Amino acid sequence: MATAHQVPLHVVSGPTEIHAAIDQAMQERVRRLVVIGGDGTLQAVVTYLAESFTHAEMPAIVMLGGGRTNYTARDIGTHDRLIDTLERALTDPANLKRTTRTTLRIEQQGLAPAHGFFIAGAVVDFIIRECHRHRSLGTGPLRTGHLSTALTIIRLAMLGLIGKSGFVAPEMTIKAQGLGQLQTSVRLLLITSLHHRREFVDPYADSGNGTVRLSAVSSRAQRFWLRLLRLVKGRYSQGMAPQTGYLSGRTQRVDLSGLEHISLDGQEHDFDPALPVHVQSGIDFEFLHP
């Protein structure tokens, strides 16, 4: 379809090729950039754009879910309308709607800043990494297909029931501007700038101010299993507060001490736990969608 409309198409397989394709597009001063891929592809695109170009130069993005995970595309509403959205972007872009999403900017001294839309830490990061490890051990649908993720989660859940999943809650200090702090072993750590309005799972309290949404839970949180459904739906009660092991809401900045691993939009990132990691509002990107 792109070829029929004389639109350049770049097939990329890693950051180097992504950067080269973006450089060419920016030299030609494109105003719309179509990304067909998963969350990791988009994360590489927005990080390079945010750290290499000015906000005035930024093209609008048409994000089409074409990867294993399409979390951001789901949030925008283009995860299941790939062909239709692409056709409209090529033939009638003026009638596409415009939605803004702000990146999370992740920094640690000595590392290049990264941008993305969803951070998973603690047990969720552990599960994501186990899924990656499972897929790396072989080929075939049970290793590399979509079923492989479900099999890995079921295996970990069964091991967790007998206390042998292998997950160890990291000791961390989490300070969220305007919300408070936790200093404890952390079972759950989620940070996003996405809205999740269409999702069943939206585990963020409706409190605070800012574009960064945080949910962190201590491994010693009071009545965790009884409150799990409330947490999943973001319906926090007065008893779910930092002093009882829950920290959640909107903020502009999160400072994390003791952080060693996260998954940023499904991509593994490692840090020096002796140095703080800072997460704050990054760059506004404009997304086009039906």
FIDORO-842199 format. One record per residue (C-alpha): residue in one letter; x, z, y. Coordinates in steps of 0.02 Angstrom, whole numbers, plus 50000, padded with zeros to 5 digits. Layout:
BEGIN
AXZY ...
//
This chain:
BEGIN
M500005000050000 A501415004350119 T502304988150079 A500714978150109 H500614985550284 Q502474982450315 V502835001150327 P504565006650266 L504505016950106 H505955028350058 V506065035449882 V507095051449893 S507745063649764 G508645076949865 P509095083550038 T510435070450073 E509225056050046 I507845065150140 H508985067850290 A509525049550290 A507715043550284 I507235055150428 D508735049650532 Q508205031550513 A506405035650558 M506915045650711 Q508075031750771 E506565020350766 R505555033650862 V504135034350736 R502625044550787 R501935047250612 L502895052450458 V502025051450288 V502685063450156 I502115060749976 G502795075049873 G502675093549837 D502975109049940 G504865108249916 T504955090549985 L503985095750140 Q505085111250160 A506655100350163 V505835088550289 V505275101950413 T506915111550402 Y507915096150447 L506735090950585 A506655108550659 E508535111050660 S509045093350711 F507795087350841 T506845093750992 H505015098350985 A504595083651099 E505335071650972 M504335078150824 P503215065250738 A501515070050671 I501555072550482 V500355065850352 M500645077350202 L500015070050039 G500095081049885 G501145072049756 G502175086049679 R502035099849551 T501415111749686 N500445105949839 Y500085122449924 T500285116150102 A499305100250068 R497895111049998 D497905121550155 I497765106050265 G496515097450150 T497495082150090 H497995087649915 D496625077949825 R496365063149943 L498035054349930 I497515036049927 D496095037850052 T497155047750175 L498625035750160 E497495020750191 R496755028750346 A498475033650410 L499015015450394 T497455006950461 D496515019250572 P497655033750622 A496755036950787 N495245043650692 L496215056150588 K496005074450636 R497485084750697 T497935102050634 T499425112750686 R500405123650568 T501885134450619 T503395135950508 L504205152050454 R506025152550512 I507125162250392 E508845168050451 Q510285178150383 Q512015179450459 G513175166550381 L511795155250315 A510965140150395 P509175143850450 A507785137450337 H505995133050381 G504475133150268 F502695138950251 F502625151050104 I503845164550047 A503655172849877 G504695188149840 A504805201849708 V503705198349555 V503045181449616 D504805175149648 F505295181549475 I503865171649396 I504305155749492 R506125156949438 E505605159749257 C504535144049267 H506035134449334 R507145141449196 H505865136949062 R505785118849122 S507685117449127 L507865121648943 G507165105448872 T506055090448889 G504285086148837 P502585091548902 L502775109748848 R504385111048949 T504135099649099 G502255096149107 H500975106049206 L500565115849049 S502315123349052 T501895134249203 A500355141549117 L501345144948958 T502705153949055 I501455164949148 I500545169448987 R502195173948903 L502715184949050 A501005193249056 M501105197648871 L502865204448890 G502305214149043 L500985223048941 I502345230848835 G503545233348981 K504765219748930 S504495205949058 G506235208649131 F505615210949309 V506425225149407 A505635229349575 P506985227949710 E507315242349830 M506955235950005 T506515240650183 I505195229450261 K504845230950447 A503405220850518 Q503225220150706 G501615228950757 L501115233250578 G502345246450519 Q503615247150379 L503895250550194 Q505485258050122 T505255257649935 S505415247549775 V504355232149805 R503165224949675 L502425211149782 L503065201849935 L502135186950011 I502395179450183 T501545163750248 S500965154550402 L499605145150307 H497775149450329 H497145149050147 R495345147250206 R494915136450055 E495805147649929 F495095160949815 V496725170649836 D497025176050016 P497955192750002 Y498235196550187 A497385209950290 D496395204450443 S497405215050564 G498835213050686 N499315197950791 G500435183050760 T500635167450655 V501635176150517 R500525183450381 L501285196950270 S500755206250114 A501955218650034 V501555231549902 S502625245649835 S502865247649648 R502245265349678 A500705260149779 Q499245271849754 R497795265549645 F498565248149636 W497575241549488 L495935248349554 R496275240049722 L496965223649653 L495375213449684 R495285219849862 L497105214949887 V496855197449814 K495405194149932 G496215202150084 R494865215650097 Y495985230350135 S495225247650146 Q495815262050256 G496715269250105 M497795253650089 A499105257650220 P501015259250230 Q500955277650186 T500075273450022 G501195258449983 Y500285243750064 L500875233650215 S499855218550266 G499245208650415 R499795196750552 T501425198450646 Q502725188250739 R504255194850648 V504745202950483 D506445210750452 L506955213450271 S508415224050211 G508975223550030 L508235206249999 E509185196249869 H508005182349813 I506485172749875 S505605156649832 L505265146749991 D503905133949957 G504415134649774 Q506275132349809 E507485146149760 H508465154449900 D509745168349878 F510375180950007 D511665194550027 P510645210650004 A511895219950114 L511355209750266 P509615209150344 V508505193950330 H507395189450477 V505765179750461 Q504865174350619 S503775160850691 G504695144250694 I504155126950751 D502385120250772 F502075104350673 E500565093150694 F499755087150532 L498535072550520 H497095073250396 P495335065950368 
//
